[in-house]
Amino acid sequence: MCGINGIFAYHPASSAPGEAELLATRDAMRARGPDGSGAWWTRDRRCGLGHRRLSIIDLSDRASQPMTSEDGRFVVVFNGEIYNYPELRAELEADGARFRTTSDTEALLHLYARHGAEMVHKLRGMFAFAIWDEARRSLFLARDPYGIKPLYTANDGWTFRFASQVKALLAGGHVSRDPEPAGMVGFYLFGSVPEPFTLYRDVRALPAGHTQWVDGAGPREPKPFANLAEVLSRGAANPTPAAELPERVRAGVLDSVHAHLLADVEVGVFLSAGVDSSAVLGLVRDAGQRDHRPDSTKQAIETDSRMRQAKHQSPWKDALVGIVGLQRDRALEQVSGEHSAQADAHHRERPQIKSERLVKRERAAEKRAVEKRAEGQSQAEVCRPINGITTPEVVTCGHTRRRSVDPWEEDRRNRRAKEESQCRECGYRMSITTSSGNW
């Protein structure tokens, strides 16, 4: 996960963007890229690119971004990972390309130099990137078909801006914060903001599977290059025979897991005690990765022990295990019984931690209870006629009673209510009429 941003003052009458804005936008995404940062400007300072780096492939400084092509014509900022990078590199080198790094970022520069915007059809991975073409004086943006990597843009008619996060664009100080009604309505209807809208009127998301050009005439309309709905519809029109389905699913998931293991750093697996994450762990081993750190193995042991203690296992889970060809023991075959017992004991002895929201609720409830008790004690009175009941001055037993009706509740109802009151000492009952907050 990296962070990319850029500013392009495309209109001839617009003022040149300031470096402070570029750096403020970039550094607002520090959490996305803690391993390094960089910035680049054109010679006339009409376009600037920024990058926050999280090193995954080629950890050396030579792979830092923004990355410039060997001839200086193209400059790229890239967030994501290209899973078929080894195949693309071999193809490009066979075509005469010379690589200076082992980073997948450099492959984007060579692909764009040869195929232009059509390069996106050769990419397999999750990506959001921008390439500046000095010869064309234009900016090219692209986002992966699934929309895994975010990319947001803002255009005021003079200057075009983009970044990996909305808050980063706002941090630059030159993007309006006026709310977008469509984004808010979508959030409350669906629980998320539908693309391309955001919560701000001047900020838009580049849709998944789209590219966009920005030149001297301003930003063009985003153009789709992939449509997942069409892919699914073609698959529905030609369904796989049921007999082939298990092997097809297993082969597809294994291929995806193998592609995701491309890295020059350690790759982790999140275990949620479910079959799906355990299946991924087993397929990681099938893909040839058999070296595990002790801490990671211990975590896997604990997760598997909780799975074994589960009392309810639905049939579809066992079916999924069969489809991917995973056995839990196979994924954790190096685990000893002693370590598993230690993990179980640790899980049983672990103290229960309450969420901050739950603690606040309990404290508020205790406070309300104390206030109610104090209020009841201060409002104790002797039974006597109330609210104009035409009875003698003393018609009751004279014992002390407490009000049982909450005046504030009566005030909210804003209606006259009739209730029956009873003395707790002798059981005397009388009918009284109460009005809003008036006893």
TORDO-365532 format. One line per field, with one value per residue (C-alpha): residue number from 1; z, y, x. Coordinates in nm, 3 decimals. Each point is the difference from the previous one (the first is absolute). Layout:
residues N
nr <- c(NUM;...) $
c3 <- c(Z;...) $
c2 <- c(Y;...) $
c1 <- c(X;...) $
This chain:
residues 439
nr <- c(1;2;3;4;5;6;7;8;9;10;11;12;13;14;15;16;17;18;19;20;21;22;23;24;25;26;27;28;29;30;31;32;33;34;35;36;37;38;39;40;41;42;43;44;45;46;47;48;49;50;51;52;53;54;55;56;57;58;59;60;61;62;63;64;65;66;67;68;69;70;71;72;73;74;75;76;77;78;79;80;81;82;83;84;85;86;87;88;89;90;91;92;93;94;95;96;97;98;99;100;101;102;103;104;105;106;107;108;109;110;111;112;113;114;115;116;117;118;119;120;121;122;123;124;125;126;127;128;129;130;131;132;133;134;135;136;137;138;139;140;141;142;143;144;145;146;147;148;149;150;151;152;153;154;155;156;157;158;159;160;161;162;163;164;165;166;167;168;169;170;171;172;173;174;175;176;177;178;179;180;181;182;183;184;185;186;187;188;189;190;191;192;193;194;195;196;197;198;199;200;201;202;203;204;205;206;207;208;209;210;211;212;213;214;215;216;217;218;219;220;221;222;223;224;225;226;227;228;229;230;231;232;233;234;235;236;237;238;239;240;241;242;243;244;245;246;247;248;249;250;251;252;253;254;255;256;257;258;259;260;261;262;263;264;265;266;267;268;269;270;271;272;273;274;275;276;277;278;279;280;281;282;283;284;285;286;287;288;289;290;291;292;293;294;295;296;297;298;299;300;301;302;303;304;305;306;307;308;309;310;311;312;313;314;315;316;317;318;319;320;321;322;323;324;325;326;327;328;329;330;331;332;333;334;335;336;337;338;339;340;341;342;343;344;345;346;347;348;349;350;351;352;353;354;355;356;357;358;359;360;361;362;363;364;365;366;367;368;369;370;371;372;373;374;375;376;377;378;379;380;381;382;383;384;385;386;387;388;389;390;391;392;393;394;395;396;397;398;399;400;401;402;403;404;405;406;407;408;409;410;411;412;413;414;415;416;417;418;419;420;421;422;423;424;425;426;427;428;429;430;431;432;433;434;435;436;437;438;439) $
c3 <- c(0.000;-0.118;-0.041;-0.324;-0.080;-0.263;-0.121;-0.362;-0.080;-0.350;-0.070;-0.145;0.227;0.320;0.249;0.048;0.289;0.315;0.138;0.347;-0.129;-0.170;0.311;0.235;-0.211;-0.020;0.369;0.100;-0.126;0.213;0.148;-0.349;-0.071;0.300;-0.183;-0.207;-0.192;-0.314;-0.218;-0.360;-0.205;-0.367;-0.099;-0.031;0.332;-0.153;0.108;0.318;0.120;0.355;0.147;0.341;-0.021;0.163;-0.126;-0.126;-0.314;-0.041;0.338;-0.121;-0.050;-0.376;-0.006;0.174;-0.155;-0.187;-0.251;-0.326;-0.321;-0.131;-0.265;0.246;-0.201;0.238;0.376;0.204;0.350;0.081;0.283;-0.005;-0.136;-0.344;0.054;-0.352;0.016;-0.056;-0.323;-0.117;0.074;-0.198;-0.292;0.010;0.025;-0.300;-0.180;0.084;0.322;0.251;0.368;0.263;0.297;0.096;0.087;-0.167;-0.019;-0.277;-0.205;-0.018;-0.161;-0.268;-0.064;-0.044;-0.235;-0.225;0.031;0.134;0.167;-0.127;0.252;0.261;-0.184;0.074;0.375;0.262;0.348;0.224;-0.106;-0.018;-0.182;-0.188;-0.282;-0.119;-0.372;-0.056;-0.380;-0.001;0.307;0.138;0.302;-0.023;0.295;0.043;0.268;0.024;-0.109;0.355;0.142;0.270;-0.006;0.045;-0.215;0.052;-0.222;0.032;-0.280;0.047;-0.369;0.027;0.183;0.020;0.321;0.096;0.306;0.158;0.277;0.017;0.322;-0.169;-0.269;0.269;0.190;-0.295;0.082;-0.357;-0.032;0.106;0.292;-0.124;0.066;-0.276;0.056;-0.224;0.203;0.329;-0.123;-0.134;0.331;0.202;-0.252;-0.068;0.285;-0.239;-0.243;-0.357;-0.249;-0.163;0.273;0.326;0.295;-0.165;-0.312;-0.166;0.065;-0.218;-0.005;-0.320;-0.056;0.019;-0.332;-0.154;-0.144;-0.035;-0.200;0.112;-0.250;-0.084;-0.060;0.348;0.123;-0.248;0.096;0.165;-0.247;0.105;-0.093;0.207;0.099;0.263;-0.068;-0.356;0.120;0.243;-0.261;-0.242;0.274;0.080;-0.369;-0.009;0.341;0.108;0.030;0.362;-0.021;-0.097;0.249;0.302;-0.199;-0.186;0.324;0.168;-0.299;-0.021;0.370;0.001;-0.299;0.174;0.325;-0.188;-0.180;0.329;0.145;-0.227;0.243;0.130;0.356;0.219;-0.094;0.282;0.019;0.219;0.172;0.112;0.120;-0.314;-0.282;-0.262;0.172;0.097;-0.363;-0.108;0.250;-0.136;-0.359;0.094;0.095;-0.323;-0.191;0.140;0.303;0.289;0.216;0.282;0.280;0.349;0.100;-0.307;0.060;0.362;-0.117;-0.243;0.279;0.220;-0.282;-0.093;0.362;0.017;-0.321;0.150;0.304;-0.213;0.067;-0.319;-0.347;-0.290;-0.297;-0.249;0.194;-0.029;-0.368;-0.048;0.172;-0.245;-0.301;0.076;0.100;0.341;0.318;0.318;0.124;-0.326;0.034;0.357;-0.023;0.182;0.307;0.305;0.252;0.274;-0.183;-0.078;0.369;0.091;-0.253;0.139;0.355;-0.109;-0.168;0.311;0.236;-0.216;0.183;-0.160;-0.131;-0.021;-0.279;0.080;-0.116;0.235;0.295;-0.074;-0.015;0.333;0.169;-0.141;0.125;0.349;0.005;-0.101;0.272;0.269;-0.116;0.006;0.354;0.119;-0.173;0.159;0.347;-0.042;-0.129;0.287;0.132;0.206;-0.178;-0.045;-0.269;-0.321;-0.302;0.116;0.112;0.205;0.315;0.363;0.102;0.143;-0.170;0.023;0.257;0.047;-0.096;-0.221;-0.363;-0.303;-0.341;-0.244;-0.313;-0.167;-0.057;-0.303;-0.157;0.051;-0.153;-0.310;-0.040;0.054;0.098;0.317;0.139;0.260;0.232;0.320;0.296;0.299;0.338;0.061;0.375;0.027;-0.353;-0.024;-0.365;-0.159;-0.352;-0.093;-0.315;-0.106;-0.265;-0.175;0.265;0.259;0.328) $
c2 <- c(0.000;0.327;0.351;0.199;0.356;0.264;0.351;0.111;0.366;-0.070;0.334;0.262;0.269;-0.201;0.076;-0.251;-0.238;0.039;-0.258;0.038;-0.133;-0.298;-0.095;0.056;-0.230;-0.260;0.000;-0.027;-0.359;-0.079;-0.306;-0.149;0.024;0.008;-0.123;0.306;0.300;0.194;0.291;0.105;0.312;0.085;0.266;0.263;-0.123;-0.036;-0.365;-0.165;-0.360;-0.134;-0.347;-0.171;-0.344;-0.333;-0.224;-0.343;-0.074;0.124;0.158;0.209;0.377;-0.042;-0.111;0.316;0.208;0.214;-0.210;0.148;-0.192;-0.026;0.268;0.229;0.012;-0.196;0.029;-0.234;-0.018;-0.337;-0.156;-0.377;-0.310;-0.160;-0.375;-0.100;0.227;-0.283;-0.104;0.360;0.068;-0.303;0.110;0.357;-0.104;-0.225;0.309;0.194;0.179;0.065;-0.012;0.193;-0.148;-0.317;0.200;-0.054;0.380;0.018;-0.249;0.256;0.253;-0.246;-0.120;0.354;0.087;-0.293;-0.023;0.331;-0.015;-0.357;-0.115;-0.052;-0.309;-0.175;0.063;-0.251;0.142;0.274;0.344;0.371;0.204;0.320;0.049;0.340;0.014;0.293;-0.015;0.011;0.228;-0.226;-0.211;-0.359;-0.162;-0.359;-0.211;-0.380;-0.181;-0.092;0.347;-0.142;0.302;0.338;0.306;0.332;0.308;0.365;0.256;0.367;0.093;0.124;-0.264;-0.378;-0.184;-0.368;-0.206;-0.341;0.146;0.266;0.144;0.042;0.219;0.208;0.029;0.190;0.290;0.071;-0.240;0.111;-0.176;0.066;-0.314;-0.227;-0.091;-0.308;-0.141;0.056;-0.151;-0.300;-0.048;-0.003;-0.223;-0.255;0.042;0.117;0.285;-0.116;0.078;0.230;0.221;0.092;0.205;0.314;0.164;0.073;-0.342;-0.303;-0.357;-0.135;-0.301;-0.350;-0.131;0.348;0.221;0.377;0.252;0.355;0.238;0.370;-0.012;-0.140;-0.343;-0.227;-0.229;-0.327;-0.287;-0.361;-0.276;-0.286;-0.097;-0.270;-0.022;-0.109;-0.261;-0.143;-0.001;-0.194;-0.251;-0.037;-0.061;-0.282;-0.167;-0.248;-0.361;-0.098;-0.281;0.243;0.270;-0.117;-0.028;0.327;0.188;-0.147;0.076;0.357;0.073;-0.162;0.211;0.317;-0.087;-0.080;0.337;0.188;-0.150;0.217;0.219;0.077;0.013;-0.247;-0.071;-0.044;-0.183;0.122;-0.291;0.059;-0.356;-0.052;-0.247;0.262;0.141;-0.350;-0.101;0.287;-0.112;-0.353;0.121;0.216;-0.322;-0.164;0.294;-0.091;0.228;-0.228;0.230;0.160;0.230;-0.146;0.279;-0.053;-0.375;0.051;0.227;-0.265;-0.260;0.213;0.070;-0.365;-0.102;0.237;-0.149;-0.347;0.115;0.133;-0.197;0.089;-0.054;0.055;-0.242;0.266;0.057;-0.365;0.016;0.299;-0.184;-0.283;0.233;0.166;-0.331;0.128;-0.197;0.199;-0.250;0.031;0.378;-0.041;-0.338;0.124;0.102;-0.213;-0.091;0.177;0.333;-0.040;-0.055;0.311;0.201;-0.131;0.089;0.348;0.050;-0.111;0.219;0.309;0.270;0.123;0.353;0.229;0.250;0.369;0.048;-0.272;0.152;0.341;-0.149;-0.178;0.316;0.204;-0.259;0.005;0.379;0.004;-0.254;0.210;0.314;-0.180;-0.124;0.347;0.155;-0.248;0.072;0.378;-0.030;-0.208;0.147;-0.081;-0.136;0.285;0.132;0.093;0.212;0.116;-0.326;0.108;-0.201;0.099;0.141;-0.331;-0.299;-0.246;-0.193;0.266;-0.230;0.122;-0.107;0.069;0.110;-0.282;0.212;0.170;0.367;0.023;-0.300;0.170;0.318;-0.188;-0.151;0.343;-0.152;-0.024;-0.351;-0.184;-0.248;-0.185;0.057;-0.229;0.061;-0.246;-0.018;-0.074;-0.069;0.300;0.072;0.315;0.129;0.312;0.206;0.138;0.254;0.071;0.040;0.114;-0.190) $
c1 <- c(0.000;0.151;-0.134;0.013;-0.101;0.050;-0.091;-0.028;-0.076;-0.128;-0.170;0.241;-0.144;0.025;0.273;0.279;-0.072;0.204;0.237;-0.155;-0.333;0.163;0.195;-0.296;-0.216;0.275;0.084;-0.366;0.039;0.304;-0.170;-0.035;0.371;0.231;0.311;0.078;-0.128;0.078;-0.112;0.056;-0.077;0.005;0.251;-0.272;-0.151;-0.345;-0.023;0.122;-0.017;0.037;0.037;0.008;0.162;-0.067;0.280;-0.113;0.204;0.360;0.062;0.295;-0.008;0.033;-0.363;-0.123;-0.274;-0.086;0.195;0.125;0.065;0.353;-0.057;-0.181;-0.325;-0.223;-0.045;-0.220;-0.146;-0.150;-0.199;-0.055;0.166;0.017;-0.028;0.106;0.304;0.257;-0.173;-0.030;0.365;0.112;-0.218;0.129;0.364;-0.049;-0.131;0.317;-0.098;0.278;-0.094;0.193;-0.190;-0.185;-0.313;-0.337;-0.032;0.259;-0.199;-0.283;0.233;0.113;-0.356;-0.130;0.287;-0.097;-0.379;-0.124;-0.340;-0.051;0.262;-0.273;-0.125;0.330;-0.005;-0.107;-0.006;-0.131;0.109;-0.061;0.263;0.066;0.252;0.116;0.087;0.233;-0.023;-0.380;-0.020;-0.270;-0.079;-0.128;-0.182;-0.122;-0.169;-0.029;-0.320;-0.104;0.062;0.226;0.228;-0.172;0.055;-0.182;0.006;-0.100;-0.036;-0.084;0.014;0.357;0.200;-0.034;0.092;0.004;0.089;-0.053;-0.219;-0.269;0.139;0.337;-0.156;-0.169;0.328;0.148;-0.230;-0.120;-0.295;-0.348;-0.166;-0.355;-0.207;-0.125;-0.369;0.018;0.287;-0.181;-0.325;0.188;0.177;-0.322;-0.180;0.272;0.249;0.275;0.054;-0.072;0.274;0.083;-0.152;0.169;-0.124;0.143;-0.138;0.334;0.157;-0.072;0.130;0.147;-0.229;0.145;0.125;0.030;0.272;0.004;0.199;0.078;0.160;-0.002;-0.376;-0.064;-0.106;-0.179;-0.284;0.120;0.007;-0.069;0.242;-0.149;-0.353;-0.043;-0.375;0.071;0.248;-0.255;-0.274;0.220;0.073;-0.369;-0.074;0.258;-0.016;0.265;-0.120;-0.058;0.254;0.277;-0.092;0.209;0.320;-0.062;-0.061;0.305;0.223;-0.126;0.047;0.344;0.106;-0.118;0.179;0.321;-0.014;-0.045;0.320;0.217;0.198;0.348;-0.135;-0.186;-0.360;-0.252;-0.331;-0.286;-0.173;-0.359;-0.075;-0.208;0.040;0.083;0.309;0.114;-0.042;0.223;0.265;-0.012;0.026;0.299;0.175;-0.116;0.149;0.342;0.028;0.094;0.212;-0.199;0.108;-0.055;-0.239;-0.211;-0.012;-0.103;-0.282;-0.112;0.004;-0.222;-0.242;-0.028;-0.060;-0.297;-0.135;0.016;-0.198;-0.285;-0.317;-0.183;0.144;-0.237;0.012;0.109;0.322;0.096;-0.088;0.229;0.283;-0.048;-0.004;0.333;0.152;0.102;0.020;0.056;0.253;0.187;0.034;0.124;0.171;0.311;-0.196;0.059;-0.267;0.191;-0.002;-0.367;-0.079;0.198;-0.196;-0.331;0.104;0.102;-0.336;-0.193;0.202;-0.016;-0.202;-0.317;0.044;-0.300;-0.027;0.020;-0.360;-0.127;0.187;-0.152;-0.350;0.041;0.128;-0.290;-0.250;0.152;-0.012;-0.369;-0.081;0.172;-0.182;-0.333;0.053;0.099;-0.300;-0.239;0.133;-0.037;-0.355;-0.138;-0.324;-0.306;-0.304;-0.251;-0.235;0.184;-0.090;-0.338;-0.157;-0.302;0.058;0.056;0.339;0.116;-0.151;0.282;0.187;0.265;0.284;0.285;0.004;0.223;-0.108;-0.014;-0.054;0.295;-0.096;0.229;-0.168;-0.335;0.139;0.112;-0.342;-0.152;-0.329;-0.198;0.028;-0.194;0.163;-0.065;0.228;0.042;0.152;0.287;-0.069;-0.370;-0.110;-0.237;-0.082;-0.133;-0.043;0.197;0.027;0.338;0.090;0.328;0.266;-0.255;-0.040) $
